[in-house]
């Protein structure tokens, strides 16, 4: 309805990647930019840390379907994303996320020009400290190895972050204005 009334902004679907084919079929032609996470490459870790034993298979199938719908990221002359896929990978301590396996899977199943966001922002918030090895943030060395591995695989479109970015934009719910980051 909004598009019929003149909305010309791309529709972005930010998801944890755990999507059914039926849901993605409903979104085909509506979503312009998919922004899925691939959280794990190992079913045991998906079950242990997120209580989702079939996450790996479902997320990978979903990412392939998303790419089939919108293709690689397309930006306009102003550098604004208009259509495509951006896969987000959060590097976790001791490679709990299976970053290396996921990067190899991406290389083997998608174009090397697919856009990735290799995120360094993990912090053990809420109950994260109760789940070793997630009780700590990643190290610079862990993140640098993941970035180097992505480049070594020949992946061409990889957004990287500074480790300091993990401290930006975290609400402090112990104060009256938890979203005051200035």
N, C-alpha and C positions, 0 to 999 in steps of 0.2 A: 504494500500500500504506500509506503514511504517513497519508494522508487517511482511509483505512478504519480506521486505528487511533487517530484522534482529532486529527491535526494540523490546526490551523485557521489557520495562517499563510498569507498569500498567497505564491504561487510567483512569483518575479521572474526574468525571463530577460534578463540583461545581455549584449548582443551588439554586434558591430561593424556590424550591419545587413546584412551580406553573407550572406543566408539564402535557401535555395531554397524555392519554394512547397511542395515535398513535405515538407521539414522542418517548415515552419510548419503544414501540415495535421496532422502527427503531434502537434504541441504544442497544437493547438486543444482547448480544454476543460481543459487541464492548467495552462498558464501563466495567471496572473492579471494580471500586470503585465509589459509589455514595456518594456525600457529600451535601445532601439537607438541607435547613433551614426549620423549621416549625415556621413561624413567628407569627401566631395567632391561638387561639382556639375559638375566637369569631368573627363571621361574621361582626358585627357592627364595631368592632375595625379595622378589615381588610379593610372595606370600608372607615372608617374615616381617617385612617393613611396611607393607601396604595392605596385607590381607587379601591379595588378589592373585591366586595361583595361575590364572591363565592370561595374565597381563601381557606377557611378551608376544604371544601369538596374535592376540587381538590387536594390540597397538601396532605391530608391524603390518598386519593386513590393512588396518585403518590408514596408516601413513601411505601405503602404496595406492589405496583407493583415492585418498585426498590428492596425491600427486597426479593421478590419472584424471581427476576433475579439473584441476587448476594449473598444473604444470609447475615449472620453475618460477621463481620470483621475477616479476616484471615491475620496473620502476619507471616513472615518467621523467620528463626532462628536468623537473624540479627535485628529483631524487625521492619522490614519494612512492611508496609501494601501491600498486594498483591491483595486482593479481598474483597468485602463486602460493608456494609452500615455504614456510620457514620452520625447520625442525629444531626444537630446543633440547639440549642435552645438559643436564646439571651434573657436573663432576662432583662425586661424593668421595669422602675419605676412603682410602684403601680400595678404591675402584668398586665400591659396593654397587654402583649403578651399572657396571659393565661397559663403561665408556668405550674401551678399545674394541670390544665385541660389536657394539652398536655402530661405531664408525666403520668397521670392516663390513658389517651388514649393509650399511648405507652405500658404501663404495660398490658392493656387489649387486645391489638391487635398484639403485637410482642413478641418475646421471651424476657425474662428478661435479657438475655445476649446480646441483641442488644447494639451497642456502641453509646453513646451519648456524645456530647460536650456541656456542660452547660456553656455558655459564659457570662462573666461579663463585657465585654468591651464597653457597650453602652455609648456613649457621645452625647449630643445634638448638632450635627454639622449642618452646612448649615442653614436650617430654622427650625431645631428641637426645638429651643426655642419658636417658635410661636405656639406650639401644647402641651398645658398642658395635661397630666402630664409629657410629654416627654422633658420638659425644663430643666431637671436635670439628672445627672448620678444616677445609682442605689447606694444604701447604702450597706455597708458590711452586715448589718442585713437582707436586702432583698435577697441578694445573698446566705447567709448562710442558710436561711429558704428554699430556692429552692433546695440547695444541700441536706439538711437534708431530705426534702420531697422525693427526688429521692431515697435516701438510704432507707427511711422508706417504700417505695413502693416495695423494693426488687430488684430494678434495679442494675445490677452487674457491668456494664462497663460504668462508667461515668467519663469523663475527666472534671476536674475543673480548674479554673484559679484564679490567684491572682487579686484583684481589680486593682492593679497597672498596669496590662497588658493593660488596656484601654488607657494608655498614650503612648504606644509604637507603632511606625510605622505609625503615622498620618502625612501625608505630609503637609507642611506649604507652601501654594501657594503664600504667600506674600514675599517670598525670592527667590533668583535666583536658588538655588538648593533645591527644596522642598522635595526631598527624601533623604537628608543627615541626617541620624539618629545617626551618630557616635558622 
